[in-house]
Amino acid sequence: MSGDHIQDRQTYEIVGSSGLGAVLFLVFAPVHLMVAQDVSVAIAAVTLALIGGAYVGFGAASDSRTAFWLELAVAVLYGLTAVLGLLWHPMALPAGLAAHALWDLAHHNGLFGARVPRWYIPFCVVFDLLAAAFLFVLYLT
């Protein structure tokens, strides 16, 4: 019976954190509709850079120097992608967010990179994918 309780808690944790990611997206999206596209691009670039940098904190909190340096190197790539979105083409931003969802999923089983709280991964995947799809459509028009 205790195995069922653990499974129920894990399901609740995933659904709850996914819902939180969706709610954060619902706050994020309208802002982009209320500002000029260049401001939207700047906001999206800062968002991508911050999201990419979150794992640096997880890496710093880990006992592994390798995990820290890996997370820092990847965060730099997301920062560069944000700059590309600002200076080259805004479509780099939704592409970077979609790529970050894959980075989140790579951490899912805890065997890769820094250890991440279990709730964080579904939260971030949902936000990343919703924001990527939204910005893709917004910048396409």
C-alpha positions in Angstrom: 0.0 0.0 0.0 2.8 2.4 0.7 4.0 2.0 -2.9 0.7 3.3 -4.1 0.9 6.3 -1.7 4.4 7.2 -3.1 3.1 6.9 -6.7 0.1 9.1 -5.9 2.4 11.7 -4.3 4.7 11.7 -7.3 1.8 12.1 -9.7 0.4 15.0 -7.6 3.9 16.6 -7.6 4.2 16.3 -11.4 0.7 17.6 -12.1 1.0 20.4 -9.5 4.4 21.6 -10.8 3.2 21.3 -14.4 0.2 23.4 -13.6 2.4 26.0 -11.9 4.5 26.2 -15.2 1.3 26.7 -17.1 0.2 29.5 -14.7 3.5 31.2 -15.1 3.1 31.1 -18.8 -0.3 32.7 -18.5 1.4 35.6 -16.7 4.2 35.7 -19.3 2.2 35.6 -22.5 0.0 38.7 -22.2 3.0 40.9 -21.5 4.3 40.1 -24.9 0.9 41.1 -26.5 0.9 44.5 -24.8 4.4 45.7 -25.8 6.1 46.4 -29.1 7.9 43.5 -30.8 11.4 44.8 -30.0 10.4 45.0 -26.3 8.9 41.5 -26.5 12.1 40.2 -28.0 14.2 41.8 -25.2 11.9 40.3 -22.5 12.1 36.8 -24.1 15.9 37.1 -24.4 16.2 37.9 -20.7 13.8 35.1 -19.8 15.8 32.6 -21.8 19.1 33.7 -20.3 17.6 33.5 -16.7 16.1 30.1 -17.4 19.4 28.9 -18.8 21.2 30.1 -15.8 19.0 28.4 -13.2 20.9 25.2 -13.6 24.1 26.9 -12.6 22.7 27.3 -9.2 21.8 23.6 -9.1 25.4 22.8 -10.3 26.9 25.1 -7.6 24.8 23.3 -4.9 26.0 19.9 -6.0 29.1 18.2 -4.8 30.3 17.8 -8.3 32.7 20.2 -10.0 32.0 18.5 -13.3 28.2 19.1 -12.9 28.9 22.7 -12.1 31.1 23.3 -15.1 28.7 21.5 -17.4 25.7 23.5 -16.2 27.7 26.7 -16.5 28.9 25.9 -20.1 25.3 25.1 -21.1 24.0 28.3 -19.5 26.5 30.3 -21.5 25.1 28.6 -24.7 21.6 29.7 -23.7 22.9 33.2 -23.0 24.5 33.3 -26.5 21.2 32.1 -27.9 19.5 35.0 -26.2 22.0 37.4 -27.7 21.4 35.8 -31.1 17.7 36.4 -30.7 18.3 40.1 -29.9 20.9 40.8 -32.6 20.2 38.3 -35.4 16.7 36.8 -35.5 13.9 36.6 -32.8 13.2 33.0 -33.8 16.4 32.0 -31.9 14.4 32.6 -28.7 11.6 30.1 -29.1 14.2 27.6 -30.5 16.3 28.2 -27.3 13.3 27.7 -25.1 12.4 24.4 -26.8 16.0 23.3 -26.5 15.9 24.1 -22.8 12.9 21.8 -22.4 15.1 19.0 -23.8 17.8 20.0 -21.3 15.2 19.7 -18.5 14.2 16.3 -19.7 17.9 15.2 -19.8 18.0 15.8 -16.0 14.8 13.8 -15.4 16.4 10.6 -14.0 19.1 12.4 -12.0 21.9 10.6 -13.9 23.0 13.6 -15.9 24.2 17.0 -14.8 23.4 18.6 -11.5 20.7 17.1 -9.3 17.5 19.1 -9.7 14.4 19.0 -7.4 11.9 16.6 -8.9 9.1 19.2 -9.1 11.3 21.6 -11.1 11.6 19.6 -14.3 7.9 19.3 -15.2 7.4 23.0 -14.1 10.2 24.1 -16.4 9.3 21.8 -19.4 5.7 23.0 -19.4 6.7 26.7 -19.3 9.5 26.3 -21.8 7.3 24.5 -24.4 4.3 26.8 -24.0 6.5 29.9 -24.2 8.4 28.5 -27.2 5.2 27.7 -29.1 3.7 31.1 -28.2 6.8 33.1 -29.2 7.1 31.1 -32.4 3.6 32.1 -33.5 4.0 35.6 -32.3 7.3 36.2 -34.1 6.2 34.4 -37.2 3.5 37.0 -37.9 
